[in-house]
Amino acid sequence: MVGKNAQVTTEDLAEPATVPHEHTVPAAVGTESALAEVLAAVVRVEHVPADSHFFDDLGADSMLMAQFCARVRKRPDLPAVSMKDIYRHPTLRSLAAALDRPAPPASNGQAAVAAPALPAPPEPARASTAEYLFCGALQFLLFLGYAYVTALVLGLGYDWIAAAPGLLDGYVRAVLFGGAVFLGMCALPIAAKWLLIGRWKPQRIRIWSLSYVRFWLVRTLIQLNPLVLFAGSPLYVLYLKALGAHIGRRVAYLSKHVPVCADLLTVGDDSVVRKEAFLTCYRAEAGWISTGTVTLGKDVYVSEATVLDIDVSMGDGAQLGHASSLYSGQSVPAGERRHGTPAQPTDTDYRSVGPAKCTTVSRVGYSVVQLLTALLVYVPLVFGGVDLLVSQVPQLSALLSAESMAFTSWTFYRDALAASFVLFFGSLVFGLLFVTTVPRLLNLFLRPDTVYPLYGFHYSVHRTIARMTNNKFFMRLAGDSSLVVHYLRAIGYDLSRVEQTGSNFGTEVKHENPYLSTVGTGTMVADGLSVINADYSSTSFRVTRVAIGPHNFLGNQVNYPSRGRTGQNVLLATKVMVPIDGKVREGVGLLGSPSFEIPRSVERDATFDHLRSGAELRRQLSAKNRHNAVTLLSFLFTRWIHAFGVLLLAGAAAGLYKSLGALAIAAATVLTVAFTIGFTALVERVATRFRRQSPRFCSIYHPYFWQHERFWKHQAMELRLLNGTPFKGLFWRMLGVRLGKRLFDDGARMPERTLVTIGDDCTLNVGSVIQCHSQEDGTFKSDRTTLGNGCTLGNGTLVHYGVTVGDGATLAPDSFLMKGEEVPRHAHWGGNPAHEM
């Protein structure tokens, strides 16, 4: 993540990167010698010259320098050092001078703007194991009750639809019944919220208590509401208002992350909230759920991939840049702009598209068309599609019409196998043809750089293209292999002249318009890239080409905006905020939010450069492709077997329906969830040969990395239904996480499960990630990460590999804890990159 010939400029940093020797040496000599002693021990040399560059001269990397920072923090005679300090001041002399120099006052005589202090955490609430298990039992019983009621309704409806005398009559019945079910599913979460909670208010709820069970039930229902699929529509705004949110006129709310405590959310007229923004109005910490307000004034702009903690506000006309966050207690004054994690002042204007005529009639018309399309097209397909499939696929008809005694006959399993093969591979072929043709035709109706009004024909086309081409299954299938470049080209990406590496893209790439997405020659992309090639106001949108330069490397969770100012040969580190102003950055690395320049690469990263060209590359790539081909076939095979198992359960439910009624459907639903979890977990463990992974430093052409890619391909399905329940802890244990007692996981991810150790009573918020690997250019690195007892990871936090987090430590929302860091016990860290607050 670091590299040679860094170009650190005052444009990116709040203070100069170097200090003249004649002014700093006398004051810093004591600190300098102490730092030299610590660094010499880390890099294992007898003496470190004061002017030696950490990366260019000493050959250090960010992992070593993180260890250096950790050792410095343990010295009571030295000030704390962060990784940001290391990159700003890459010699002992400049670092010592910066640490000894007092913070300069602002021009008005006041102290310079500093990062906000994190609020004091609540006194930890430690639930007993009995409370933990009792809460899980209640949650399971609620799930069983919901499954039974749903099965009872669906059974009655299917019987009524199947009894229709003709096709037209069947369609009408599917519309009537499906519409009633759809409206009921939309109304139930709203009714449950008002009956069980009433109005949300700022409070603390002890996790695993009875009050928490109410919170969990309401949160789960409102997040699973079908209206969430309408994010970006006036219908979605109406849903939020029905939940109690105070939302003004002409608000464009594009984020699908529902504000759970909606009564505490206020959004003024003409504001914009972009997709992937988190405004949940609650957070989990130290055994508590804390709820709080989020207040946005009029004409506020909240950009992509942002996190707003509780008790924050933005005044009229304020802006928050992409990949940024507001920490609890922060407030953006009216008309001002902020970016970064935590947010700090900036002159950058994140609005880029002017208004358009968007009338109330167009908003109402768009909503009505959406609702009618759902009720007259999608809902009948869901409820009437089963009857149509049964009539068209003989094997499926025989399967679902089988009596209970047929379960002992081999023909029952033969029919299920044949039907699952036809359905799975038939839908695969049809889906691939569909996503590579229909969106391409629809794109003919959109012109780049043209401002269109929201909620019109062009907006519908734009949203349809985005939904059709962001197919997670096909990206999972093609990613981390040579196939991915062909798939991305097929759906519209411009990849210039591809330099095939076999790992050009990971398995998670998102976009808003693939036909306006360009990735340069020789660029490699890890997982989590989001190409932001659409800009919005409260009344308009515009699609614009996004061009990522050649010979770049993009780390995980990079959101690349349409005005990104990067050129060729740039390293975009994990969770970096891509700059949209200033010079075009080339030949450097960018880290953090707001981003600052770091070296592009270090000597360690060049270890495997001899494998990246010539005959050796061709030989290694050929071997990797053969291994990946087996991986892809095994992935398709296991997904087919999963479909086969689900179809067996459906057939069993149909056979037992006459004797058991809705109980058979409910049992099949519960068993399908259990089978999905168990089967996919087993497949993942088979992919690792039931062994624990070990720390590695190797080329992407090493067989170990190919096996790791196979493990990624076969990772178990993480069902959202498990979030916030004790069953999520059981799920992680099944997959090899070394896990303590009473874990609260509200929606975290762990790509390398067997490299993670988590202590007792830890709290993982929604969107947090513990990632025990990195893949920089052609090099793969992994290591263990350990969280002590009582740790809290904030919303959207990413913890890298080789990290140790001490007991009771807290990481603030949207933080990026870099590889090799050591967080002391009971410390409060935050920021990107994270440091002590």
Secondary structure as the mmCIF struct_conf table of DSSP 4:
data_model
#
loop_
_struct_conf.conf_type_id
_struct_conf.id
_struct_conf.beg_label_comp_id
_struct_conf.beg_label_asym_id
_struct_conf.beg_label_seq_id
_struct_conf.end_label_comp_id
_struct_conf.end_label_asym_id
_struct_conf.end_label_seq_id
BEND BEND1 LYS A 4 ASN A 5
TURN_TY1_P TURN_TY1_P1 THR A 10 ASP A 12
BEND BEND2 LEU A 13 GLU A 15
BEND BEND3 ALA A 17 ALA A 17
HELX_RH_AL_P HELX_RH_AL_P1 HIS A 21 VAL A 43
TURN_TY1_P TURN_TY1_P2 ARG A 44 ARG A 44
BEND BEND4 GLU A 46 GLU A 46
TURN_TY1_P TURN_TY1_P3 ALA A 50 ASP A 51
TURN_TY1_P TURN_TY1_P4 PHE A 54 LEU A 58
HELX_RH_AL_P HELX_RH_AL_P2 SER A 62 ARG A 73
TURN_TY1_P TURN_TY1_P5 LYS A 74 LYS A 74
TURN_TY1_P TURN_TY1_P6 PRO A 76 ASP A 77
BEND BEND5 LEU A 78 LEU A 78
HELX_RH_AL_P HELX_RH_AL_P3 MET A 83 ARG A 88
BEND BEND6 HIS A 89 HIS A 89
BEND BEND7 THR A 91 THR A 91
HELX_RH_AL_P HELX_RH_AL_P4 LEU A 92 ASP A 100
BEND BEND8 ARG A 101 ARG A 101
HELX_LH_PP_P HELX_LH_PP_P1 PRO A 102 ALA A 106
TURN_TY1_P TURN_TY1_P7 SER A 107 ASN A 108
BEND BEND9 GLY A 109 GLN A 110
HELX_LH_PP_P HELX_LH_PP_P2 ALA A 111 VAL A 113
HELX_LH_PP_P HELX_LH_PP_P3 ALA A 115 PRO A 124
HELX_RH_AL_P HELX_RH_AL_P5 THR A 129 ALA A 162
TURN_TY1_P TURN_TY1_P8 ALA A 163 ALA A 163
BEND BEND10 PRO A 165 GLY A 166
HELX_RH_AL_P HELX_RH_AL_P6 LEU A 167 LEU A 196
TURN_TY1_P TURN_TY1_P9 ILE A 197 ILE A 197
BEND BEND11 ARG A 199 ARG A 199
BEND BEND12 PRO A 202 PRO A 202
STRN STRN1 ARG A 204 ARG A 206
TURN_TY1_P TURN_TY1_P10 ILE A 207 TRP A 208
BEND BEND13 SER A 209 SER A 209
HELX_RH_AL_P HELX_RH_AL_P7 LEU A 210 GLN A 223
BEND BEND14 LEU A 224 LEU A 224
HELX_RH_3T_P HELX_RH_3T_P1 PRO A 226 PHE A 230
TURN_TY1_P TURN_TY1_P11 ALA A 231 GLY A 232
BEND BEND15 SER A 233 SER A 233
HELX_RH_AL_P HELX_RH_AL_P8 PRO A 234 ALA A 242
TURN_TY1_P TURN_TY1_P12 LEU A 243 GLY A 244
STRN STRN2 HIS A 246 ILE A 247
TURN_TY1_P TURN_TY1_P13 ARG A 249 ARG A 250
STRN STRN3 ALA A 252 TYR A 253
BEND BEND16 HIS A 257 HIS A 257
BEND BEND17 VAL A 260 CYS A 261
HELX_RH_3T_P HELX_RH_3T_P2 ALA A 262 LEU A 264
STRN STRN4 LEU A 265 VAL A 267
TURN_TY1_P TURN_TY1_P14 ASP A 269 ASP A 270
STRN STRN5 VAL A 272 VAL A 273
TURN_TY1_P TURN_TY1_P15 LYS A 275 GLU A 276
STRN STRN6 PHE A 278 PHE A 278
BEND BEND18 CYS A 281 CYS A 281
STRN STRN7 TYR A 282 GLU A 285
TURN_TY1_P TURN_TY1_P16 ALA A 286 GLY A 287
STRN STRN8 TRP A 288 THR A 291
STRN STRN9 VAL A 294 LEU A 296
TURN_TY1_P TURN_TY1_P17 LYS A 298 ASP A 299
STRN STRN10 TYR A 301 VAL A 302
BEND BEND19 GLU A 304 ALA A 305
STRN STRN11 VAL A 307 LEU A 308
BEND BEND20 ILE A 310 ASP A 311
STRN STRN12 VAL A 312 MET A 314
TURN_TY1_P TURN_TY1_P18 ASP A 316 GLY A 317
STRN STRN13 GLN A 319 LEU A 320
TURN_TY1_P TURN_TY1_P19 HIS A 322 ALA A 323
STRN STRN14 SER A 325 LEU A 326
TURN_TY1_P TURN_TY1_P20 SER A 328 GLY A 329
STRN STRN15 SER A 331 VAL A 332
HELX_LH_PP_P HELX_LH_PP_P4 PRO A 333 PRO A 333
TURN_TY1_P TURN_TY1_P21 ALA A 334 GLY A 335
STRN STRN16 ARG A 337 HIS A 339
TURN_TY1_P TURN_TY1_P22 GLY A 340 ALA A 343
STRN STRN17 GLN A 344 PRO A 345
HELX_RH_AL_P HELX_RH_AL_P9 THR A 360 THR A 373
HELX_RH_PI_P HELX_RH_PI_P1 ALA A 374 TYR A 378
HELX_RH_AL_P HELX_RH_AL_P10 VAL A 379 GLN A 392
HELX_RH_AL_P HELX_RH_AL_P11 PRO A 394 LEU A 400
TURN_TY1_P TURN_TY1_P23 SER A 401 SER A 401
HELX_RH_3T_P HELX_RH_3T_P3 SER A 404 THR A 408
BEND BEND21 SER A 409 SER A 409
HELX_RH_AL_P HELX_RH_AL_P12 TRP A 410 LEU A 442
HELX_RH_3T_P HELX_RH_3T_P4 ASN A 443 PHE A 445
TURN_TY1_P TURN_TY1_P24 PRO A 448 ASP A 449
STRN STRN18 TYR A 452 PRO A 453
TURN_TY1_P TURN_TY1_P25 LEU A 454 TYR A 455
BEND BEND22 GLY A 456 GLY A 456
HELX_RH_AL_P HELX_RH_AL_P13 PHE A 457 THR A 469
HELX_RH_AL_P HELX_RH_AL_P14 LYS A 472 ALA A 478
BEND BEND23 GLY A 479 SER A 481
TURN_TY1_P TURN_TY1_P26 SER A 482 SER A 482
HELX_RH_AL_P HELX_RH_AL_P15 LEU A 483 ALA A 490
TURN_TY1_P TURN_TY1_P27 ILE A 491 GLY A 492
STRN STRN19 ASP A 494 ASP A 494
BEND BEND24 ARG A 497 ARG A 497
BEND BEND25 GLY A 502 GLY A 502
BEND BEND26 ASN A 504 ASN A 504
STRN STRN20 PHE A 505 PHE A 505
BEND BEND27 THR A 507 THR A 507
STRN STRN21 VAL A 509 HIS A 511
BEND BEND28 GLU A 512 GLU A 512
HELX_RH_3T_P HELX_RH_3T_P5 PRO A 514 LEU A 516
STRN STRN22 SER A 517 VAL A 519
TURN_TY1_P TURN_TY1_P28 THR A 521 GLY A 522
STRN STRN23 MET A 524 VAL A 525
TURN_TY1_P TURN_TY1_P29 ASP A 527 GLY A 528
STRN STRN24 LEU A 529 ILE A 532
STRN STRN25 ALA A 534 TYR A 536
BEND BEND29 SER A 538 THR A 539
STRN STRN26 SER A 540 VAL A 543
STRN STRN27 VAL A 546 ILE A 548
HELX_LH_PP_P HELX_LH_PP_P5 GLY A 549 GLY A 549
TURN_TY1_P TURN_TY1_P30 PRO A 550 HIS A 551
STRN STRN28 PHE A 553 LEU A 554
BEND BEND30 ASN A 556 GLN A 557
STRN STRN29 ASN A 559 PRO A 561
TURN_TY1_P TURN_TY1_P31 SER A 562 ARG A 563
STRN STRN30 THR A 566 THR A 566
BEND BEND31 GLN A 568 ASN A 569
STRN STRN31 LEU A 571 LEU A 572
TURN_TY1_P TURN_TY1_P32 THR A 574 LYS A 575
STRN STRN32 MET A 577 MET A 577
BEND BEND32 ASP A 581 LYS A 583
HELX_LH_PP_P HELX_LH_PP_P6 VAL A 584 VAL A 584
STRN STRN33 ARG A 585 ARG A 585
BEND BEND33 GLY A 587 VAL A 588
STRN STRN34 GLY A 589 LEU A 591
TURN_TY1_P TURN_TY1_P33 GLY A 592 SER A 595
STRN STRN35 PHE A 596 ILE A 598
BEND BEND34 ARG A 600 ARG A 600
HELX_RH_3T_P HELX_RH_3T_P6 GLU A 603 ALA A 606
TURN_TY1_P TURN_TY1_P34 THR A 607 PHE A 608
HELX_RH_3T_P HELX_RH_3T_P7 ASP A 609 LEU A 611
BEND BEND35 ARG A 612 SER A 613
HELX_RH_AL_P HELX_RH_AL_P16 GLY A 614 LEU A 660
TURN_TY1_P TURN_TY1_P35 GLY A 661 GLY A 661
HELX_RH_AL_P HELX_RH_AL_P17 ALA A 662 ALA A 687
TURN_TY1_P TURN_TY1_P36 THR A 688 PHE A 690
STRN STRN36 ARG A 696 SER A 699
TURN_TY1_P TURN_TY1_P37 ILE A 700 TYR A 701
BEND BEND36 HIS A 702 HIS A 702
HELX_RH_AL_P HELX_RH_AL_P18 PRO A 703 LYS A 713
TURN_TY1_P TURN_TY1_P38 HIS A 714 HIS A 714
HELX_LH_PP_P HELX_LH_PP_P7 GLN A 715 MET A 717
HELX_RH_3T_P HELX_RH_3T_P8 ARG A 720 LEU A 722
TURN_TY1_P TURN_TY1_P39 ASN A 723 GLY A 724
BEND BEND37 THR A 725 THR A 725
HELX_RH_AL_P HELX_RH_AL_P19 PRO A 726 MET A 734
TURN_TY1_P TURN_TY1_P40 LEU A 735 GLY A 736
STRN STRN37 ARG A 738 LEU A 739
BEND BEND38 LYS A 741 ARG A 742
STRN STRN38 PHE A 744 ASP A 745
BEND BEND39 ASP A 746 GLY A 747
STRN STRN39 ARG A 749 ARG A 749
BEND BEND40 PRO A 751 GLU A 752
HELX_RH_3T_P HELX_RH_3T_P9 ARG A 753 LEU A 755
STRN STRN40 VAL A 756 ILE A 758
TURN_TY1_P TURN_TY1_P41 ASP A 760 ASP A 761
STRN STRN41 THR A 763 LEU A 764
TURN_TY1_P TURN_TY1_P42 VAL A 766 GLY A 767
STRN STRN42 VAL A 769 ILE A 770
STRN STRN43 HIS A 773 GLU A 776
TURN_TY1_P TURN_TY1_P43 ASP A 777 GLY A 778
STRN STRN44 THR A 779 SER A 782
STRN STRN45 THR A 785 LEU A 787
TURN_TY1_P TURN_TY1_P44 ASN A 789 GLY A 790
STRN STRN46 THR A 792 LEU A 793
TURN_TY1_P TURN_TY1_P45 ASN A 795 GLY A 796
STRN STRN47 LEU A 798 VAL A 799
TURN_TY1_P TURN_TY1_P46 TYR A 801 GLY A 802
STRN STRN48 THR A 804 VAL A 805
TURN_TY1_P TURN_TY1_P47 ASP A 807 GLY A 808
STRN STRN49 THR A 810 LEU A 811
TURN_TY1_P TURN_TY1_P48 PRO A 813 ASP A 814
STRN STRN50 PHE A 816 LEU A 817
TURN_TY1_P TURN_TY1_P49 LYS A 819 GLY A 820
STRN STRN51 GLU A 822 VAL A 823
HELX_LH_PP_P HELX_LH_PP_P8 PRO A 824 PRO A 824
TURN_TY1_P TURN_TY1_P50 ARG A 825 HIS A 826
STRN STRN52 HIS A 828 GLY A 830
TURN_TY1_P TURN_TY1_P51 GLY A 831 ALA A 834
STRN STRN53 HIS A 835 GLU A 836
#
